[in-house]
Amino acid sequence: MEALVPIEVIEGKILLIRGQKVMMSTHLAELYGVETRVLNQAVKRNINRFPEDFMFQLNDFEADQLVSQNVIPHRKYFGGSLPYAFTEQGVAMLSSVLNSKRAVQVNIAIMRAFVKLREMLAGNKNLARKLEQMEKKYDAQFKVVFDAIRQLMASPEPKRRKIGF
């Protein structure tokens, strides 16, 4: 069965804010095929299902950071109010609040994207631990090799676009 939304699209919408992997209400509404205000109204009608570890509202500084990092084009993108950020648990709870086939299918795809990211991070940690064990086992002559492997494992710095012409 072909995914309703490609996992790569979903992965690109998972952000790290306040040390948590989250998705913005604006992005979720887009994926679910509803207006952001409709999503927000459904959440507010069921606010008892969304404790702070499931959802939080961004502050002005965080919203400005999203604009400056080109995650969103402009603060007007939020429609006049600060957006909500949903953790993995909050996204899962959304499927019970938004009762549509599309919401359920999109939620399944989103959960798979979160799991894939978690597996990738765990795999990287395991690789780093094994590399450290090997480094202890072998002498300094392989230090250059281990350093090169560590550089390959490090995530590249995002390239900034030049401003102007």
N, C-alpha and C positions, 0 to 999 in steps of 0.2 A: 504494500500500500504506500503510495507516494505521500510524503508529508505535505500538509496544508501550507506550512511556512518552512522554508529551508532552514536547517539547523544553523547554518553560517550566518543567516540574517539575525536569528535570535541571539547567537553568541555575540554579535556586534552590538547588541543593545543591552548586554549585561555590563553594568558599570561597578566600579569599586568606590563606594561612598561611606564615610565613617567606618572604614575597615570591614565593610560587609559587601558582598556581591548582591546587587539590587537591579531592578528594572523600574524605569520611570513610568508613571501613570500615563503620560502622553504616548510613550512607545507601546505600552500594553494596549491602550485603547485602539491604536492603529492596527496592531496585530489582531485584536478581537473584532475589528471592523465596526467599532462603535465610536461615538464622540467622547472625548475626554470627560466632558461634564456628565454624561450618562454613566460612565464608569465611576466617577467620583460620587455621584448621587447614590449609586448602588452600594458603594462602600460606606457612605455616611448613614444610610438606612440600616446597615448591619455593622456599625462601628464596634460593637462588642466582640465581633469575630476577628478584629485586627488590633491586637496589642502592639506595643512599641517594637517588639522584636519581629513583628510581621510587616509593619508599615510605619513610616515616619514622614513628616513633611520637611522638605528642604528649607533651609534658611536662605537669606539673601546672598550671603557669601558663596554658598554652595551653588546656587543658581547662576551667579556670575561666573563661577569657575567653569561650569558646563558650557557657557557661551564662549569664554576665552579659550577653551580647549577644543572648540568647534564640534562639541557633541550635539549641540543644538544651534540653529542659526541665529536666534535672537531671543531675548526674554519674552517678546510678544508671543512666541511659540507656546508659552504656557497659558495663554488666554487670560492674563490679568491676575492670576493667583499662583502661588508657589506650588509646584507639583509634589506629588507623593512618590516616595520610593518604596518599592515592595521587595522584601527579602524572598527567598525561595519559598518559605512557609506561607508568606502573604500571597504570593502568586498562586500557590496551591489552593488557598482559601478562596481566591477570586472565582474559581470554577463553580463553587457552591453558591456564589452571589449572582454571577452572570449565568443564567440558565438558558444556554443556547448550545446547539450542536457544535458550532464553530468555537465557542469558548472552551468547551471540553477538549476538542481536537487540538486547539492552539496550546492549551495548558499541558497536554501530553507532550507536545513538541518542546515546550519550554522546560518541563521537568527533565526531559532527556538531555537538553543542552546544559542544564545545571549539573547533572550527573557526569556528563562528558568532561566539563571543566574541572570538576572535583577529581575525576580519575586522572586527568592530565597533571594536575598539581601534585597528587599523591605519587604518580609515577616519577615525577621530577625529584621529589623528596627522597624516594627510594633510591634513585640513581645517584643522588648526591651522597647518601649514606654509604652506598656500596663503594663509590669512588674514594671516600674518606678511609674506609676499611682497607682498600687496596693500597692506598698511599702509605698507610701505617705499615703494611706488610712488606712493601718493597722499599728499597733505599732511594737516596736522593737522585740517583741517575735518571729516574723516571719523572722527576718533578716537572720538567718542561712539558712532558706529555700530559700529566694531570692538570697543569695550568691551562693548556690548550683545550682540553675537554671541558673544563669549567667555563671557559670563555664561550664555547659553543653552546653550553647549557643556559647561559645567561640570556634573558630576553633582550632583544635589541631596543635601544632607545627610540621612541617614536620620532620620526622626522618632522620637523616643524616646517610649515609652508612659509615661504618668504612673503613679506607684505610689500605691496607695491608692484612696480613693473620690472 
